[in-house]
Amino acid sequence: MITIELSDEQRELLWGFTRPHTAAHLAAGLEPPCVRLEIELGGPYGCEASAVIGSARRGLGEVVVQVHDTAAH
């Protein structure tokens, strides 16, 4: 299992990015778009996250990523 932690500010950036896209789709009678969360691991700034809808992208900044060992011991 992987946990990705977003700060309150990052969550606001994410929701601010997705709301207009979702509202436009719903107003047109369409399904809301899929939002992709991309995480770049091990870059020069640690783990960087971006939200992506189609060709639109919004950087969220550095995030905390934890990989949990779920294997039974």
C-alpha positions in Angstrom: 0.0 0.0 0.0 1.2 3.6 -0.7 0.1 6.6 1.2 0.4 10.1 -0.3 0.0 13.0 2.1 -1.2 16.4 0.8 -1.2 19.5 3.0 -4.3 21.6 3.5 -2.9 24.1 0.9 -2.3 21.3 -1.6 -5.8 20.0 -1.1 -7.2 23.5 -1.8 -5.1 23.7 -5.0 -6.4 20.3 -6.1 -10.0 21.1 -5.5 -9.6 24.6 -7.0 -8.2 22.9 -10.1 -10.9 20.2 -10.4 -14.0 22.2 -9.6 -14.3 24.2 -12.8 -13.7 21.1 -14.9 -16.3 19.1 -13.0 -18.8 22.0 -13.1 -18.4 22.4 -16.8 -18.9 18.8 -17.5 -22.0 18.5 -15.3 -23.5 21.6 -16.8 -23.1 20.0 -20.2 -24.8 16.8 -19.0 -21.6 14.9 -19.1 -19.8 12.6 -16.7 -17.2 14.5 -14.6 -13.7 14.1 -16.0 -11.1 11.7 -14.5 -8.4 13.4 -12.5 -5.0 11.8 -12.6 -2.6 12.4 -9.7 1.0 12.0 -10.9 3.9 11.6 -8.4 7.5 12.1 -9.5 9.6 10.1 -7.1 13.3 10.8 -6.3 13.7 14.0 -8.3 15.9 16.9 -7.1 13.1 18.2 -4.9 11.9 14.9 -3.4 8.5 13.7 -4.4 6.5 16.2 -6.5 2.8 15.8 -7.3 0.7 17.2 -10.1 -3.0 16.9 -10.8 -3.9 16.3 -14.5 -7.2 16.5 -16.4 -6.8 15.9 -20.1 -4.0 18.3 -21.2 -4.5 20.6 -18.2 -2.0 20.2 -15.4 -1.6 21.8 -12.0 1.5 21.4 -9.9 0.9 20.7 -6.2 4.4 20.8 -5.0 6.3 18.4 -2.8 4.4 15.6 -1.1 5.1 12.9 1.5 5.0 9.4 0.0 5.1 6.3 2.3 5.3 2.7 1.0 3.8 0.3 3.5 4.8 -3.3 3.7 1.5 -5.2 3.9 3.1 -8.7 3.7 2.2 -11.0 6.6 5.2 -11.8 8.7 
